[in-house]
Amino acid sequence: MTKQTAFTTLEMVIVLGLVAIIMLLAGPQLGHSQQCIAEQQFWQSFRQEWHWAQIQAQLTREPTTIEYVRAENAMIFRTYRHRRSVTVPNSLQVGNFLPIEMKPDGYVCPGSRWFYSQAQHCKYRLVIQMARGEFDVKKE
């Protein structure tokens, strides 16, 4: 009769214990990475919706209002005919966000809006510039 090699119960418990310890140590870092990725996706989506709103305003000659709706935790881009939203990640808190008015020609008055990142422990300042109604996001 040949002897079969296999894991004993003790060896299996030790391996499972080591895997559990590794997962406990890596878990918080994985969550932090996911929050950072969610924030980057938010800023990309926000920029995409901003450009869409500018193009729509210029084509249809309709103004766009950009506002934060706390109940939905989303940035809303509203025209007469459309309502588009970008969900704000839970790790990002929106400061006192006054509505932004985009004129029918795509122009936006200069100004700043604040966002606070719990994942990166910093502030983001959305700076609306005069030239062409563009904006920049500055990490502070």
C-alpha positions in Angstrom: 0.0 0.0 0.0 1.4 3.4 -1.0 1.4 6.3 1.5 -0.5 9.4 0.3 0.8 12.8 1.3 -1.7 15.4 2.2 -2.1 18.4 4.5 -2.9 17.5 8.1 -5.6 19.4 10.0 -2.9 21.3 12.0 -1.1 22.4 8.8 -4.4 23.5 7.3 -5.3 25.6 10.4 -1.9 27.3 10.4 -2.2 28.2 6.7 -5.7 29.6 7.1 -4.6 31.6 10.2 -1.7 33.1 8.1 -4.1 34.0 5.3 -6.5 35.6 7.8 -3.7 37.7 9.3 -2.6 38.8 5.9 -6.1 39.8 4.9 -6.5 41.8 8.2 -3.4 43.7 7.5 -4.1 44.4 3.8 -7.8 45.2 4.2 -7.5 48.8 5.4 -5.0 49.7 2.7 -7.2 48.1 0.0 -10.2 50.2 1.3 -8.1 53.4 1.2 -7.0 52.6 -2.4 -10.6 52.1 -3.4 -11.6 55.5 -1.9 -8.8 57.2 -3.8 -9.8 55.6 -7.0 -13.5 56.6 -6.4 -12.4 60.2 -5.9 -10.3 60.2 -9.2 -13.3 58.7 -11.0 -15.5 61.5 -9.6 -13.2 64.2 -10.9 -13.0 62.6 -14.3 -16.8 62.3 -14.5 -17.3 65.8 -13.2 -14.9 67.2 -15.9 -16.7 65.1 -18.6 -20.1 66.5 -17.5 -18.8 70.0 -17.4 -17.6 69.8 -21.0 -20.9 68.2 -22.0 -22.7 71.1 -20.4 -20.6 73.7 -22.1 -21.1 72.1 -25.5 -24.9 71.8 -24.9 -25.1 75.4 -23.8 -23.3 76.6 -26.9 -25.4 74.4 -29.3 -28.8 74.9 -27.8 -28.3 78.4 -26.3 -29.6 77.2 -22.9 -28.0 78.0 -19.6 -26.9 75.2 -17.3 -27.1 75.1 -13.5 -24.6 73.0 -11.6 -25.5 72.4 -8.0 -24.9 69.9 -5.2 -28.0 68.0 -3.9 -27.2 66.7 -0.5 -30.1 64.3 -0.4 -28.7 62.5 -3.5 -25.1 63.1 -2.6 -24.6 64.2 -6.2 -23.6 67.1 -8.4 -26.5 67.9 -10.7 -26.1 69.5 -14.1 -29.5 70.9 -15.0 -30.7 72.5 -18.3 -34.3 73.1 -19.4 -34.4 69.6 -21.1 -31.7 67.6 -19.3 -30.8 66.6 -15.8 -27.5 64.7 -15.4 -25.8 63.8 -12.2 -22.4 62.7 -10.9 -22.4 60.9 -7.6 -20.0 62.2 -5.0 -18.0 59.4 -3.3 -18.6 58.9 0.4 -15.0 59.8 1.2 -15.4 63.3 -0.4 -17.3 66.0 1.6 -18.7 69.0 -0.3 -18.3 72.3 1.4 -20.8 75.1 1.1 -21.4 74.7 -2.6 -23.3 77.6 -4.2 -24.9 76.8 -7.5 -22.8 77.6 -10.6 -24.6 79.2 -13.5 -23.2 78.4 -17.0 -24.4 81.0 -19.5 -25.9 80.1 -22.9 -22.5 80.7 -24.5 -20.7 78.4 -22.0 -19.2 81.2 -20.0 -19.0 80.7 -16.2 -18.2 83.5 -13.6 -14.9 82.9 -11.8 -15.1 81.5 -8.4 -14.0 78.6 -6.0 -15.8 75.7 -4.4 -14.3 73.4 -1.7 -14.3 69.7 -1.3 -12.7 67.8 1.6 -11.2 64.4 1.1 -11.2 62.0 4.0 -9.2 59.4 2.0 -6.4 61.7 1.1 -6.7 64.0 4.2 -6.7 67.2 2.1 -8.8 69.9 0.6 -9.7 70.1 -3.1 -10.4 73.6 -4.4 -12.4 73.7 -7.6 -11.2 77.0 -9.3 -13.4 78.3 -12.0 -11.3 80.4 -14.4 -12.4 83.3 -16.6 -11.1 82.0 -19.9 -13.7 79.9 -21.7 -15.4 78.8 -18.5 -12.8 76.2 -17.7 -12.0 75.0 -14.2 -9.0 73.5 -12.4 -8.9 71.3 -9.3 -6.1 72.2 -6.9 -5.1 69.8 -4.1 -4.2 71.7 -0.9 
